Amino acid sequence: MTTDRETTPLIALAVAVFATSTSAILVRWSAAPSSVAAFYRVLFTTALVAPIAVGRHRGAFTQLSRRDLGGAVVAGAALAVHFAAWFESLAHTTVAASVTLVQSQPIFVAIGAGLFLGERIGPKTVLGVLVAIVGAAVMSVGDAGFAGLSDATLYGNALAALGAVTVAGYVLAGRSIRQRVTLFPYVTVVYGVCAVALFLLVGVQGHAYVGYPAREWLLFLALAVGPGIIGHTVSNWVLEHLESVVVSVAWLGEPLGATLLAAVLLGEYPSAVAALGAVVVIAGIALVTLERAR
């Protein structure tokens, strides 16, 4: 039975998952290049968290060791690749496929922790990885409508998978640092590095930094406030009040939320085969998540 003390964190968690589920829709609504949308999402998020970090945790910045600072830089670079790859994937594949594949990051965290951190990879984790791979294959076939896998679909799905791999790198890089550094100083450094990397990417791709209509700036701000601040920051607060497994499993609702929003707001309905594949992927992620929470 849920107590009153648990009700508020559970409601906050539901709000956070919903806020993050809007990210793909906001990206789809934007007519700006994907790297520009990613850059301003991170830049505006940084601008919102930096004053809190400097105002309340100023001393934490000077206490960052070279090792922790280096780890934060690596995490920021990985996060930049994640945003660039995932935002671009939404131009080539369905919302359902993109969000489901990018949400498979717990699988890559488990693999990376086993390879680089010496953590045990249990049989359920292996099974979960295999199940998710099968689901991803089924989902890709479903998105192609049995007409043959198009290059665009494969490219979009591959970018979403790259987004999952790189956000897993971000998680792994920051795991040990977060045990020593408080949240806001850490994310300020990470987001700052991420913003610089995306700024450079926009320049390399030859896109304009300014000159976008007011609608685009509102979408950039919405990406920062909704998925960026409400989604991620609230989730970190919830972790102080609920078990990590509850939070991790709840995040499996993001693909469902994004798919439903895409159906209502974009008129984008996944095929029955693609939906089945997404369910199989989520089942694989759940197996890995539950195994690692034990």
Beta strands, then each sheet from edge to edge (+ up, - down):
end
